[in-house]
Amino acid sequence: MHIHNLSNINSIINSFIFEIRDVSIQNDSMRFRRNIERIGEVLSYEMSKTLHYKAINAQTPLGNSKLNVVKDAIVICSVLRAGLPLHNGVLNYFDKAENAFISAYRHHLNDKNFEIVVEYIASPNLKDKTLLLVDPMLASGKSLALTYEALKSHGNPKEIHILSVIGAEAGIDYVRDVFPENTHLWIATIDKTLNDKGYIVPGLGDAGDLAFGDKLRH
């Protein structure tokens, strides 16, 4: 897996990461969603440099202009519900992309143990397309692994890019073993550990709750 950690180079993305982490700011849910969306836009811009391009001519009022534009057929797939703001940020830049959605949630067996449950999938044909998997929190990596497994019945994409906001080293190691070797991970920052409940530390808490409000626990 090719890992692109944007925190290795100082950029404006660090300001967005600060605001979604900081407890004095993150509880503004509208601002939280917008910051996740903006991170998705930055990740998309950086990822776009690695895509495939074709030359086209644009007719302006005064003449012709030759431009290189993305030729890849892109499908954006997000993991509900926390992935929606990140999905919107990616879609802002790849507005002609097709879209897929999967529900994957933690079913808590007790205070410390849970399993990932996938209940819903809506996806176009992925054969020979460029698949962008967007999930803001790459914690254990199991949600992404199950998402990838569920999508296999929809065709084999020619390329896979994972876009994430914060990841844990253990989760990244896990998906590295599950996804094809030429998969690219685009991530805003990486934290070292998970706590005993499977949350990234220092992380930011529950991204879905911060974006959309508390939910009943299963």
N, C-alpha and C positions, 0 to 999 in steps of 0.2 A: 504494500500500500504506500502511496505517495502522500506524505503529510505536509500540509501548508499551514503553519501556525503563524497567524498574522500578528500575534503579540511579540514576535521576535524582532519586528521593526516598528518603531514608534509611528503612530498615525492617529487620525481622529477617532478610529474605532475604539481606542482606549477610553475616550470620554464617554462613549455609549456604554461600555462595559462597567465603568465606574458607577454610572447612574442606575443600572439594573441591579448592581450588587448592593449599593448603599441603602441601609434600612431607613434613612431619613428621606429618601427619594423614591424607592422602588414601589411603595404602597400607592403611589399615584398610578392607577392601572392604565389610564390612557397614555401617560408618558412611558410607562413600561412597555406597552405594546408597540408604541412608535419607535422606541429605542431598539427593540428586537427587530422591527421592520427595517430600520436603518442599517443595522448590522447585516441583515440579509442582503441589502443593496450593495454594501461594500464587498461582502463575500462574493456576490454575483459578478461584480466588476472585475475582481481579481481572477476569478475562475474563467471569465470570458476570454482572457488572454490566451488560454490554452485550447480553445475550441477551433473548429475548422471553418474556413472562410472561402467565399467566392466573390469574384468581381462583378459588379453590376453598374449600369449607367443610370444616373438620375437626370431627368430633363428639368432644368431650372428655367425661369423666365428668360434668362440671357444665354443659355447654352447647355452643354452637357457636363456632368461631373461623374468621374469614375470612382466608385467606392468599393471597399471590401466589407461584406456583411456576413454574419454567421449563417452557415448553410446546414448546421446540424438540426435534426428533428428532435426537439427537446420535450421531455415529460417531467413535470415537477410533482413529486409525491411527498406529502407531509403526513406526519403521525399526529392524529387528533388527540387532544384538542390543543395542546401546548404549541404544536407546530404551525398553527394558523397565522400568527403575526409574522413569523419567519417566512412562511410560504408567500404571504403578500409582498414582502420585500423582494423576494426572488422574482415573483411574477411581475413586479414593477419594471424589472429590467428585461425579462424574457416574456414580454406580453403576448407573443404569438404561441407560446408553449401550450401543450396539452397538460391536463392536470389529473392527478390521482390522489386518493385519500384512503387512509387506513386508520382504524381505531385500535389502539394498543394501550392498555392500561394495566396498572398494578393491582392485582387481586391480593389483598393482604390476608395471609393465613393466620398471622398473629402480629405482635408489635414489631418483630424483627424479620419475619420471613414473608415473602410475597412471590407470586408468579406473574409473568406477563401473559395477558389474555388478548388475543386478536379476534374481534367479533365482526368487523365490517371492512370490506374492500371495494373500491370503485376505481377502475383503472382502464385506460385505453390499451391497445396492443403496443407492446414495448419492443417488438422485434426490430433490431437494427437502429434503435433510437438511442439518444443520450439521456440517461436517467439521472435526475437530480433528486436525491433523498434529503429532505430537510427535517431536522429534529433538533430543537435548541439545546437540549441537555443530553450529552452522550455520557451517561453514568456507567451502568454495567455493560452496556452495549447489546443487551438481550432484545430490547425493543427493535433496534435496527436490524438485528439478525433475523428476528421473526418476520419483520416487514419484508426483507429481501426474500425470505423463503416463500412468503405468501404471494409475492409478485412473480415468482418463477413461472407460474402457470399462464401468465399473460405475455410471454415471449421473452426472448433473450436480448437485452440491450447491448449495443456495441460498446458503450462506455458507461461507467458509473461514477458520479461525483456525490460525495456526502458533504452537506453544508450544516455546520453546527456552531452554536455560540460558545458553550463551555463544555469541555470534556474532561473526564478523569483518565489518568494514565492506564488504569486497569481496563476501563471500557474500550479505550483505543486499542490496547493489546488484543482484546477479545474480538473486535470486529476485523482487525488485521488478519486474524486466522480464519474468519468466516467468508470475507468478500474476496473476489478475484484479485490477483496480485497487482493488476494495473489500475485498481480503484484509487481515486483521489479523495482525500479528506481535506476540506477547507474549514478551518476552525479559528474563532477569534481569540481564544485563550485556552490553556490547559492547566488544570489543577492536579495535585498529586494523589489525593486520597478520596475514598468513600467512607461514610460513617456506617454504623451497624444497621442503619435503616436503608442503606443503598443510595443516600444522597451525596452529591459532590461536595467536598470540603476544600476551600471555603465556599465555593459555589455561590448560590443566591437564594436558595430555598426551593419552593415548588413553582416552576415557571407557569404551569397551567393555572394555578390558584392566583398568582400575582396578575396574570393577564385577564382572567375571566371570573374570579371569585372562588371562594371555598366550595368544595364538593363533598358529598357524603362518601365515606370510605367503604369500600366493598370488603 
